[in-house]
Amino acid sequence: MPPQSNLFRFFVLFLALVGLTPIAYFVAVEVVPVEAASQSDDATESANSSGFDRYIDNVAFGLGEHLKFDITYGFITAGYATMSVDKLIEFENRPCYRIVTTANSNSFFSSFYNVDDRVESIIDAIGLFSWRFEKNLKEGKYRAIRKFSFDQRNHKAEYNNDTTTVPPYVQDALSVFYFVRTQDLKVGESVFVDHYNDGKLYPMEIKVLKKETITVPAGTFECLVIEPLMQSVGVFKHEGKLKVWLTNDRLRLPVLMKSKVLVGSIAAELTSYKLGEIESF
């Protein structure tokens, strides 16, 4: 694969907090918009009666959040990426967020190797776990669509017509990132998450390393530096190549994501952001 495509596969690594998942497109599903519980008592009653007992207090992100990043290698800007809380929908009789991420090469790189990758995930708005995930890759002449779904009530995952038993509240490549943003992160401690991708389950540890103030195009932020580690298989295992800077406030905005490579480093820097509306359910 041409080396320039690695810049965009690397951005996935940020979003998924793993090193193997490409950015992708989630094929549209037939879902209908819903309103938050403050505006729709029926949605809340349906969700609470479904047998799930996990409630995550989410004051980090909400509907309408939109983040933009430049993807750089050294002093070279190769493209850009976005992360958006796109819609609030009803899925499996539950209020859910539809999360959308994209990565695109800039005009210079597109002239000889065009990248247009997109991924979407449906995340339960109450318990912050995944229901469905799909990715669509368009990188040069390469094309791929992959998708999987979860039966969270019966703890099953379905991928390529195969069914696998998974732990309760298992996460996909995007939902794990948004779930971590809601956690009480403390320096010296770790968050442990079960993460499923392309037919395999990966226990994951997210270490909180330190506090650090950094400046990116979007501004200057006091941050917590986190490091995702695969506990079993995966390119990172406990090698610690990827670091993510999250704002040290309730928002936990990702402002910088960086990894050293054989020569230099690749980074995604936050260039602009729009905050979402925090909902109650």
KAHUVEN-V9934 format. One record per pair of residues at least 12 apart in sequence whose C-alpha atoms are under 10 Angstrom apart, sorted by the first residue. I is the first residue (numbers start at 1). J is the second residue. Records with the same first field share a line. If there is no record, write none. Layout:
# KAHUVEN-V9934
I->J + J
This chain:
# KAHUVEN-V9934
1->139 + 140 + 142
2->113 + 139 + 140
4->73 + 78 + 105 + 109 + 112 + 113 + 114 + 115 + 139
5->78 + 105 + 109 + 113 + 114 + 115 + 139 + 140
6->22 + 266
7->71 + 72 + 73 + 77 + 78 + 79 + 103 + 105 + 115 + 266 + 267 + 268
8->22 + 23 + 71 + 72 + 78 + 79 + 80 + 81 + 102 + 103 + 104 + 105 + 115 + 116 + 117 + 139 + 266 + 268
9->21 + 22 + 23 + 103 + 115 + 117 + 137 + 139
10->22 + 23 + 71 + 242 + 257 + 258 + 259 + 266 + 267 + 268
11->23 + 69 + 70 + 71 + 80 + 81 + 102 + 103 + 257 + 258 + 259 + 266 + 267 + 268
12->24 + 81 + 101 + 102 + 103 + 117 + 118 + 119 + 173 + 174
13->173 + 228 + 242 + 257 + 258 + 259
14->173 + 174 + 177 + 228 + 242 + 243 + 244 + 254 + 256 + 257 + 258 + 259 + 267 + 268
15->83 + 101 + 173 + 174 + 175 + 176 + 177 + 178 + 244 + 254 + 257
16->171 + 172 + 173 + 174 + 175 + 176 + 177 + 178 + 195 + 197 + 228
17->173 + 174 + 176 + 177 + 195 + 204 + 205 + 206 + 226 + 227 + 228 + 229 + 230 + 236 + 242 + 243 + 244 + 257
18->173 + 195 + 197 + 202 + 204 + 228 + 229 + 230 + 234 + 235 + 236 + 237 + 242
19->228 + 229 + 230 + 234 + 235 + 236 + 237 + 241 + 242
20->173 + 197 + 198 + 234 + 235 + 236
21->135 + 173 + 174 + 197 + 198
22->103 + 117 + 118 + 119 + 135 + 136 + 137 + 144 + 146 + 173
23->81 + 101 + 102 + 103 + 116 + 117 + 118 + 119 + 120 + 134 + 135 + 136 + 137 + 138 + 173 + 174
24->100 + 101 + 102 + 103 + 116 + 117 + 118 + 119 + 120 + 121 + 133 + 134 + 135 + 136 + 137 + 138 + 144 + 145 + 146 + 147
25->100 + 101 + 102 + 116 + 117 + 118 + 119 + 120 + 121 + 133 + 134 + 135 + 136 + 137 + 138 + 144 + 145 + 146 + 147
26->98 + 99 + 100 + 101 + 118 + 119 + 120 + 121 + 122 + 132 + 133 + 134 + 135 + 136 + 145 + 146 + 147 + 148
27->118 + 119 + 120 + 121 + 133 + 134 + 135 + 136 + 145 + 146 + 147
28->120 + 134
29->91 + 122 + 132
30->89 + 90 + 91
31->88 + 89 + 90 + 91 + 92 + 96
32->87 + 88 + 89 + 90 + 91 + 95
33->87 + 88 + 89 + 90 + 91 + 95 + 96 + 97
34->87 + 88 + 89 + 90 + 91 + 94 + 95 + 96 + 97
35->88 + 89 + 90 + 95 + 96 + 279 + 280 + 281
36->88 + 89 + 95 + 96 + 125 + 278 + 279 + 280 + 281
37->95 + 279 + 280 + 281
38->279 + 280 + 281
39->279 + 280 + 281
40->281
41->281
43->90 + 93 + 94 + 95 + 281
44->93 + 94 + 95 + 126 + 280 + 281
45->93 + 94 + 281
46->92 + 93 + 94 + 95
47->90 + 92 + 93 + 94 + 95 + 124 + 125 + 126 + 281
48->94 + 126 + 281
49->93 + 94
50->92 + 93 + 94 + 153
51->153
52->126 + 127 + 152 + 153 + 168 + 169
53->126 + 127
54->126 + 127 + 128 + 129 + 169
55->125 + 126 + 127 + 128 + 281
56->125 + 126 + 127 + 128 + 129 + 179 + 182 + 183
57->125 + 126 + 127 + 128 + 182 + 183 + 280 + 281
58->125 + 126 + 127 + 128 + 178 + 179 + 181 + 182 + 183 + 250 + 251 + 278 + 279 + 280
59->181 + 182 + 183 + 250 + 251 + 252 + 277 + 278 + 279 + 280
60->178 + 179 + 180 + 181 + 182 + 183 + 249 + 250 + 251 + 252 + 253 + 275 + 276 + 277 + 278
61->84 + 85 + 178 + 179 + 181 + 182 + 250 + 251 + 252 + 253 + 275 + 276 + 277 + 278 + 279
62->84 + 85 + 86 + 87 + 88 + 97 + 125 + 251 + 275 + 276 + 277 + 278 + 279 + 280
63->84 + 85 + 86 + 87 + 88 + 97 + 98 + 99 + 275 + 276 + 277 + 278 + 279
64->84 + 85 + 86 + 87 + 88 + 274 + 275 + 276 + 277 + 278
65->83 + 84 + 85 + 86 + 87 + 99 + 273 + 274 + 275 + 276 + 277 + 278
66->82 + 83 + 84 + 85 + 86 + 100 + 101 + 272 + 273 + 274 + 275 + 276
67->81 + 82 + 83 + 84 + 85 + 101 + 218 + 253 + 254 + 255 + 270 + 271 + 272 + 273 + 274 + 275
68->80 + 81 + 82 + 83 + 84 + 101 + 102 + 103 + 218 + 255 + 268 + 269 + 270 + 271 + 272 + 273 + 274
69->81 + 82 + 83 + 103 + 216 + 217 + 218 + 254 + 255 + 256 + 257 + 267 + 268 + 269 + 270 + 271 + 272 + 273
70->82 + 103 + 104 + 106 + 217 + 256 + 267 + 268 + 269 + 270 + 271 + 272
71->103 + 104 + 105 + 106 + 257 + 258 + 266 + 267 + 268 + 269 + 270
72->258 + 265 + 266 + 267 + 268 + 269
73->258 + 261 + 263 + 264 + 265 + 266 + 267 + 268
74->263 + 264 + 265 + 266 + 267
75->266
76->266
77->105 + 106 + 108 + 109 + 266 + 267 + 268
78->104 + 105 + 106 + 107 + 108 + 109 + 110
79->103 + 104 + 105 + 106 + 107 + 108 + 109 + 110 + 115 + 268
80->102 + 103 + 104 + 105 + 106 + 268 + 269 + 270 + 271
81->101 + 102 + 103 + 104 + 105 + 116 + 117 + 118 + 268 + 269 + 270 + 271
82->100 + 101 + 102 + 103 + 104 + 118 + 270 + 272 + 273
83->99 + 100 + 101 + 102 + 103 + 118 + 119 + 120 + 174 + 254 + 273
84->98 + 99 + 100 + 101 + 102 + 120 + 273 + 274 + 275 + 276
85->97 + 98 + 99 + 100 + 101 + 120 + 121 + 178 + 275 + 276 + 277
86->98 + 99 + 100 + 101 + 120 + 276
87->99 + 100 + 122
88->122 + 123 + 124 + 125 + 279
89->122 + 123 + 124 + 125
90->122 + 124 + 125
91->122 + 123 + 124 + 131 + 132
92->124 + 131 + 151 + 152
94->123 + 124 + 125 + 126 + 127
95->122 + 123 + 124 + 125 + 126 + 127 + 281
96->121 + 122 + 123 + 124 + 125 + 126 + 127 + 128 + 129 + 130 + 131
97->121 + 122 + 123 + 124 + 125 + 126 + 128 + 130 + 175
98->120 + 121 + 122 + 123 + 124 + 125 + 132 + 133
99->119 + 120 + 121 + 122 + 123 + 133 + 174 + 175 + 178
100->118 + 119 + 120 + 121 + 122 + 174
101->117 + 118 + 119 + 120 + 121 + 135 + 174
102->115 + 116 + 117 + 118 + 119 + 120 + 136
103->115 + 116 + 117 + 118 + 119 + 137 + 138
104->116 + 117 + 118 + 138 + 139
105->117 + 139
110->139 + 140
112->140
113->139 + 140 + 141
114->138 + 139 + 140 + 141
115->137 + 138 + 139 + 140 + 141 + 142
116->136 + 137 + 138 + 139 + 140
117->135 + 136 + 137 + 138 + 139 + 143 + 144
118->134 + 135 + 136 + 137 + 138
119->133 + 134 + 135 + 136 + 137 + 145 + 146 + 147 + 173 + 174
120->132 + 133 + 134 + 135 + 136 + 147 + 173 + 174 + 175
121->133 + 134 + 135 + 147 + 148 + 149 + 172 + 173 + 174 + 175
122->134 + 149 + 172 + 174 + 175
123->171 + 172 + 174 + 175 + 176 + 178 + 179
124->169 + 175
125->279 + 280 + 281
126->279 + 280 + 281
127->169 + 179
128->169 + 170 + 171 + 175 + 176 + 178 + 179 + 180 + 182
129->150 + 152 + 168 + 169 + 170 + 171 + 172 + 174 + 175 + 176 + 178 + 179
130->149 + 150 + 151 + 152 + 169 + 170 + 171 + 172 + 173 + 174 + 175 + 176 + 179 + 195 + 196
131->148 + 149 + 150 + 151 + 152 + 157 + 169 + 170 + 171 + 172 + 175
132->147 + 148 + 149 + 150 + 151 + 157 + 158 + 171 + 172 + 175
133->146 + 147 + 148 + 149 + 150 + 171 + 172 + 173 + 174 + 175 + 197 + 198
134->146 + 147 + 148 + 149 + 172 + 173 + 198
135->147 + 148
146->159 + 160 + 198
147->159 + 160 + 197 + 198 + 199
148->160 + 161 + 162 + 163 + 172 + 196 + 197 + 198 + 199
149->163 + 172
150->163 + 164 + 165 + 166 + 169 + 170 + 171 + 172 + 196
151->163 + 165 + 166 + 168 + 169
152->166 + 167 + 168 + 169 + 170
153->168 + 169
154->166 + 167 + 168
155->167 + 168 + 169 + 170
156->168 + 170
157->170 + 196 + 197 + 198 + 199 + 200 + 201
158->198 + 199
159->197 + 198 + 199 + 200
160->198 + 199
162->199
163->199
164->199 + 200 + 201
165->201
166->194 + 195 + 196 + 200 + 201
167->193 + 194 + 195 + 196 + 201
168->194
169->193 + 194 + 195
170->193 + 194 + 195 + 196 + 201 + 202 + 203
171->193 + 194 + 195 + 196 + 197 + 201 + 202
172->194 + 195 + 196 + 197 + 198 + 201
173->195 + 196 + 197 + 198
174->195
175->195
176->193 + 194 + 195 + 196 + 204
177->254
178->252 + 253
179->193
180->192 + 193 + 206 + 252
181->246 + 247 + 250 + 251 + 252 + 253 + 254
182->250 + 251 + 252
183->250 + 252
184->250
185->206 + 207 + 208 + 209 + 224 + 225 + 226 + 246 + 248 + 249 + 252
186->207 + 208 + 209 + 210 + 211 + 224 + 226 + 248
187->207 + 208 + 209 + 210 + 211 + 224 + 225 + 226
188->207 + 208 + 209 + 210 + 226
189->206 + 207 + 208 + 209 + 210
190->204 + 205 + 206 + 207 + 208 + 209 + 226 + 227 + 228
191->204 + 205 + 206 + 207 + 208 + 226 + 228
192->204 + 205 + 206 + 207 + 228 + 229 + 231
193->205 + 206
195->230
200->233
201->232 + 233
202->230 + 231 + 232 + 233 + 234
203->229 + 230 + 231 + 232 + 233
204->228 + 229 + 230 + 231 + 232 + 233 + 237
205->227 + 228 + 229 + 230 + 231 + 237 + 238
206->226 + 227 + 228 + 229 + 230 + 243
207->225 + 226 + 227 + 228 + 229 + 240 + 243
208->224 + 225 + 226 + 227 + 228 + 243 + 244 + 245
209->224 + 225 + 226 + 227 + 243
210->223 + 224 + 225 + 226 + 245
211->223 + 224 + 225 + 226 + 245 + 246 + 247 + 248
212->224 + 225 + 245 + 246 + 247 + 248
213->225 + 245 + 247 + 248
214->245 + 247 + 255 + 256
215->255 + 256 + 269 + 270
216->255 + 256 + 268 + 269 + 270 + 271 + 272
217->255 + 269 + 270 + 271 + 272
218->255 + 269 + 270 + 271 + 272 + 273
219->255 + 270 + 271 + 272
220->247 + 255
221->245 + 246 + 247 + 248 + 249 + 253 + 255
222->245 + 246 + 247 + 248 + 249 + 255
223->244 + 245 + 246 + 247 + 248 + 249 + 252 + 253 + 254 + 255 + 256
224->244 + 245 + 246 + 247 + 248 + 249 + 252 + 254
225->243 + 244 + 245 + 246 + 247 + 248 + 254 + 256 + 257
226->242 + 243 + 244 + 245 + 246 + 257
227->239 + 240 + 241 + 242 + 243 + 244 + 245 + 257
228->240 + 241 + 242 + 243 + 244
229->241 + 242
240->259 + 260
241->258 + 259 + 260 + 261
242->257 + 258 + 259 + 260 + 261 + 266 + 267
243->256 + 257 + 258 + 259 + 260 + 267
244->256 + 257 + 258 + 259 + 267 + 268
245->257 + 258 + 269
251->275 + 276
253->270 + 273 + 275
254->268 + 269 + 270
255->268 + 269 + 270 + 271 + 272 + 273
256->268 + 269 + 270 + 271
257->269 + 270
